Amino acid sequence: MISVDTNVLVRYVTADDPVQSRRAADLLGGADGVYVPPTVLLEMEWVLRAVYGLERSAVLTAFRQVLGLPSVHIDRPALIALTLERYERGFDFADALHLAGAGNATPLYTFDKRFARVAAREGVAAL
């Protein structure tokens, strides 16, 4: 199994560089399997949103496109699924990942008032 960096996933979903996009597609379609760390997903969301200016719905489509590939493997798929569900409902992606990773360790203490407000709407105690 190989692992990939964020730029491989971004080239795959944006197809903005023909040579690198083709190489990314070849890597992600490989029979060996591709490991994608959670940190790569975190950075992918940031790049697609902040650098490429994609809307949340387009970022979610990109995640589904990558994570739906049979060759792609991630740690704790349920955690990533929960992160994406919360992101779809308005959480910041990083906050959703932090909260999903915290599991049953509550309350979550934060100085981010927006994060606390969004978490409270989900029934998660964030102070």
N, C-alpha and C positions, 0 to 999 in steps of 0.2 A: 504494500500500500504506500502511496505517495501522499504528501501533504502539499497544500498550495497556499500562496499568499493572497491577500486581498486583490491585488492588481490582476491576477489571473481570473478571478470571479467577475471583476468589473469589466475586463475585456470581453468576457463571455457574454454578459448580459447587455452591454452597450454596443458591442461590435463596432467600436469607433476606430479601430486600427486593424485593417484587414489581415495583416501578417500575424499580429499577436492574438487577434480574435480566433483565427483558425487554429493556432497552437493551443489556445485555451480550450477550444472545443475538443481538440484531439486529446488533451490531458484529461478533461472531465469525462470524456467518453471511453477512456481506457479501461481495459478489463481488470487491471490491478486493484482498482479501488482508489478513492481519493478521500483523505481525511481533511475535514475543515474544522479548525479550532473555533471555539466561541469568540475568541478575540478577533478573528478574521471576519466573522459575521458582524461584530460590533463596528469594526472599521468600515466594512462594506456599506452598512447603513449610512454612516457619516459621509462617506465619499459620494454615494449616490444622491444623498440629500443636499449636502453642502457644496460639493464641487460640481455635480451635474444638474442640480436644481430640480431633481425629481420629486414629485408629490408622493405622499405616503402610499397611495394606492399603487403607484408604479414601483415603489421600493418593495412593497409586499409581493407584487407580481415577480419581481426579480428574485426575491428569496424563494418563492415557491418554485420558480424555474430551476434554480440551482439545487435546492434541497430535495426536489422531486426526481433528480437524476438517480438512476439505479446504482451508479458508481460512487455516489457521495455518501460518506459516513460522518456522523457527528457524535459527540459525547452527549449523553443525557437528552435524547430527542424530546422527551416530555417537557423538559425545562425550556427548550427552544420553542416548542409548540406553544407553551404558556406565554412566553415572551412575545411571540408573534401575535397571539390573540390579544394581549394587552396593548401592544403597539397599534393594532388595528382599531382598538377602542380609544385611542388618544394618548396613551403613554408615550413619553420619550423612549426610544429604543433602549438606550443605556439604562434608564431607570427601570424599564420592564425587565431587563436582564438581571439587574441587581436584585430586584424584588423576587423574581423567580428563583434566583440562586440562594436567597435567604431562607427559602422554604418555610418551615414552621417557626423560625426564630423571629418572634414578634414581641413588642412592636418594633418597627424600623424607625430609628431616629435619623432625621435629616433636617438640615437648615433650608432646604428647597421647599418653599411653601406650595408651589405648583405641584410638585411631586407628592407632597403630603395630601393635598386636596384630591388629586386624581386617584391616589391609593385609597383614600377614604371612600370614594364613590364605588370602589371595588370591594369594600368591606375589609380592607387591610389597614390595620392600625399603624399609622406613620405619624410620628410626633416631631 
